[in-house]
Amino acid sequence: MNPQPILIFAYNRIDTLEKIFESLPLHDGREVTISIDGQKSDGMTENGAKVRELSRNLSDKFPNQVKIIDRVSNLGLQVHCVLAMTEFFNEVESGIVLDDDIVPDRKFYEYMDFYLDRFDGNGEIKVVNGWTPLYVHETKGRCHVTKYFVSWGWGTWATVFNQIEFGLVNYKPGSRWWSEGTISNVSKSFGFRAFWSKRFNRIHSSVKDRSWDWEMLFELWRLNGKALSPSERMVSNLGYDEFAFHPNSGSKRQQALVRNLDSREFVYEIKVFNSKRMERKYERKMWDLGYQRILSAMNYRLNLLVSNVNRRR
């Protein structure tokens, strides 16, 4: 089991980046690349200067392991992340990707090392997620396969990443190729297809809503791939504040989900599970799909009706 190299996106966050650096298991010789987006035209901010100082200190301490890429100009979230990932996976066979507001648990790196090695060359598992909306009592301590990619600490292989085409160039909004091809292969549920087709069309038609993580999700589906979901949360997302790119999305429900509330010893599981029941729970918590609640209510009423009919007989 080889220590996986790590890519970290950085910009202006110093508090969470410092926590990430503290979590890094550099004693095992693994390599870390820190890609720092350039400052905007109005000059270097105080936090931007601190991010560079903190990164240089880590590089000075581990000169043969830590590489810093300091971008000359401000590329923006989308361009910077895609460029950094492309450069990273051109140099490594597999690796871990972390945003600067994703703080890993001590189990995260061990988990990633194990499963990126375990599923290397697997045709179905194309991404290893480091976060799940489920709790341990819901997963029963077992990793399982999911159709959802989650960007809150994840890993993949260069052979998979090089198949990803950012920019949604493979899709035409409203086309049958999407509605009757890719999306119907993911799920036969009418509600699922309606929900995700609507979201896809909105993202596809708007530069503002475009984001590399959404594109990764759609590309995972296009490639007919799955992600490995961990048995518990391996990371905390601390980015729902005024420094975040998406501060308005930090609802109380999301803020409750982003924290890593579990503290068990990590247990290796050679076998992973395909569980429709866990996937339904995953969907309800992660996306809060309204149609799921409607279908659950309809199913309950139908069962109640059948039960009453059977009793009358």
N, C-alpha and C positions, 0 to 999 in steps of 0.2 A: 504494500500500500504506500504509494508515493505521496509526499506533501504537494498539494496542488498550488500552482502559482495564483496570485491574487491581483486583480485590477480594482483600483479605487478611484471613483470620480470625485474630484474636489473643486470647490470654487470659493465660497465665502464663509463656510461653516467651520468654526474652530472648536466649539464645545463637543459636538458629536464626533468630529474627526479625531480629536484627542482620545476619546473613549475607544474608537476603533483601533487606533495605534496601540493602545494598552492591551487590547485583546489579541493582537497578532502573535501567533506562535512561531516567532522567528528563530527560536532555538533549534528547530529541526532543519534549518537551512533553506526553507522555501523562499521563493522570490516574490517580491511585491513591486507592482508598478503603480505609481500615483500620477494620474493625469489631472492637471490643474488647468481649468479653463481661464483664458485671459481676462483681464479686467476691461470694463467698458471704457468708452472714450473719455469719460470725465476723470479718469485717473485711478490709481490704486487705492482701494479702501483700507481702513485699518485692519479689518478682518482678513482681507486678501493678503496683506503683508504677513499676518500671523500664520495663515495657512502655509505659506511658503517657508517661513521660519521653522514651524513645527515639522514640516516635511524634510527640510534640510537636516534638522537635528536627528531625525530617524535615519536618514541616509548616511550621515556621518558615523552613526553608531553601528550601522550594518551596511558598509559601503559595497560589499559584493552581493547584497541581496535586494536592496531597495533602489529602484530607479525612479527618477522624477522627470516627468514631461511637463514643462511649463509653457503653455500656449502663449504665443505672442499677442494674438488678438482674441476678443471675446466671440466665441463661436455660437454660444447659446446652448441650451440644454440638449436639444435634439441632435444637432450637428456634432457637438463635442462628444456626446456619449457614443454615437454610432462610429465616429472616427476612432475614438479610443479603443472600442471593442474590436474594430477591424484590425487595427495595428496589433493589439494584444493577441488575438487568435491567429494572426499571421506568424507569430513567434512561438506559440505554445500549442501543444496537442490537446490540452484541456485546461480548464481553470475556473476560478471563482470570481464573480463580479459583485462589487459592493458600491452602493451610493454612499455619499458622505454623511447621511443621516440614519443609516442602517447599522445598528450596534449589535454585533453577534454575541451570543452566549458562548461560554467556554466549550460547549459540545458541538458548536456549529462546524468548526474546521475539521474535527475528527469525522463528523457525519459526512461532510462533503468529500473528504479524502476517500472514505470507504466506498461511497456509492458512485462517485465518478470513476473509480477503479472497477467496481462491481459491474456497472452497466456499460462499460466501454465497448463499443461495437454492437450494442443492442439496437435492433431495428425499431422498437416501439418507444422506449424511453429516450427522449431527445433532450430533456432538461431536468435538472434536479433542483427543486424548490427548497428554500431554507425556512419557509414560513407556511403555516397553515392556520385557517380560522378555527380549527377544531381543537378541543382540549383532549388531554390524555384519556379521560374516561370515555370520550366519544370514539377515539381511534383504537381504544384498548391497547395502547402502546405499540401499534403496528403502522408501518409505512404503507401507503397505498397509492395506486395509480390514479391520476386525475387528468382531465382534459384541459385544466387551467394552468397557464404560466403565471407566476407571481414574481415580480421584480424585486421583492424585498429580500435580497441576498440569495443568489442562485449560482448555478454552475452548468457548464455544458462542454462539448467537445468541439474542436476546430472543424471536424468533418461535418458537424451539424450546423455550426454558426455560418460556415461558408455557403450553406444553402439558403440562408435567410436573405431576402431581398427587401431592404427598407425602402419606404416611400410608397408602399402598397401598389407597386407597379404591376403586379399580377392580377389586380382586381378592377372591375368596372362596376360602379355603383348601380344597383338595381338590376344587374344582369342575372340571367338564369344560371350562369356558371357559378355564381356565388350562392344564390338562394337554393338551387337544386343540386349543386355540386358539393362544394366545400362544406357549407353549413349543415346540409342534410346528412353528410357523412359523419358529422360530429354528434348529432342527436336527431332522433326522429320526432321529438316533441315539437308540436306546432308553436307552443308558447316560447320555447327556447329559440326557435328559428326567428320568430317575430321580434323578440327582444334584441337579439344580437344583430339581426339585419338592420334594425332601426339604429342601433348604436354604431354599427359599422358605417352605414351611410352618412351619419353625422360626422364621424371622424374622418372619413374619406373626403368629404366635401369641405372641410374646414381646416385651414392651416393652424388656427389657434388650438383646436382640439387634438392635433396630431402629436403623437408621442411614441417614442421608440418601443416602450413596453407594450402598448396596445398592438403595435405592429408585430412584435414578437409573438403575442398571443394568436393573432390571425395567421401568421406564418406557421406556427406550430400546427394549427388546424389544417392549413393548406398541405403541409407535408405529411398529414395523417399521423402525427406523432402524439405522444402523451408526456406528461411530466410526473416525476416522483414526488409525492407529497409526504413530508415528514410526519412522524407520529406525534410530534409536539412542536411548539414554536421554538425555533432556534435563534431568532433575532427579535429585536425591538425596533420599531420605526419611530424615531424621536423627532421626525421632521414636520409634524403638524403644528407649526407655530409661525411667527411673523417672518422667520428666515426661509420658510419653505417656498417651493415653486407653486404649491397648491394649498395655501393656508385655508381657503374657504371650504375645502372638502373635509376638514377635520371635525366632523360631527361627533357628538358624545359616543355614538355607537362605534364609529371608526376608532376613536381614541381609546375605547375599551379593548378593541381588537388588536391594536398595534403593539401592545405590550406583551413581552414574554413573561408569562405568569408561572411557568413550570420550572422545576429545578431537580429533575431526576438524573440519575446516571444514564449516559447514552448506552443503549444495548444494540449490538449488531443484529440485524435481521436479514438473513440471506434471501428469504422469501418475502415478496411483497404481495399485496392483495388487490384484486379488482373487486371493489365493493360498491354496488349501486346505492346501498343505504348510506354509506359514508359520503358518497359523491353528492347525494341529495342534501345531506346536512351541510356539506361544504358549500354548495351553491346557495343555499338559503342564507348562510352567514356571510359569505364573501360578497355576494352581489345583491342580496335582499330582493330577489326577483318576486314581484307581486304575483305573477302567474302561478308560482309554486304554491302560495297560500290559497289562491283560488282553487287550484287543482286538488289540494289537500282537503279543502272544505267540500268540494264536489264529491271526492272519493268517500269522505266520511258520510255524507248524506246518502250516497248510493248504497254503501254497506248497511246503513241503518234501514233503508228501504227494503233491501234484500232480506235482512234479518227479520223484519216485521212480516214480510210475505211468507217466509219459511215458518214462522211461529203460527200463522193463521192456518197453514196447511196441517 
